[in-house]
Amino acid sequence: MSNAEFLENIDKLHTTPMGAERIRKNLGLNIPDVVKWCKQKIQEPKAEIISRGKNWYVSIDGCEITVNAHTCTIITAHTKGNDR
């Protein structure tokens, strides 16, 4: 899947309840809809989208969002520079 195809399928992005909590905690977000937040960030023109292995990595505004390429599941997001 190319970057363009990834963006064309943005409406398929989702996460689990545990994934949403993990994203909120890792990024210090206090918002109800983390999927909507991630979609908006991914669609920003300055977002850097890279495919590595089975995942997409989107770097934007000092954070990195990880998406499983096969299931379109947002796995996690974290601030860049944190040990993983």
Secondary structure, 3 states (H helix, E strand, C coil): CCHHHHHHCHHHCECCHHHHHHHHHHHCCCCCCHHHHHHHHHHCCCCEEEEECCEEEEEECCEEEEEECCCCEEEEEEECCCCC
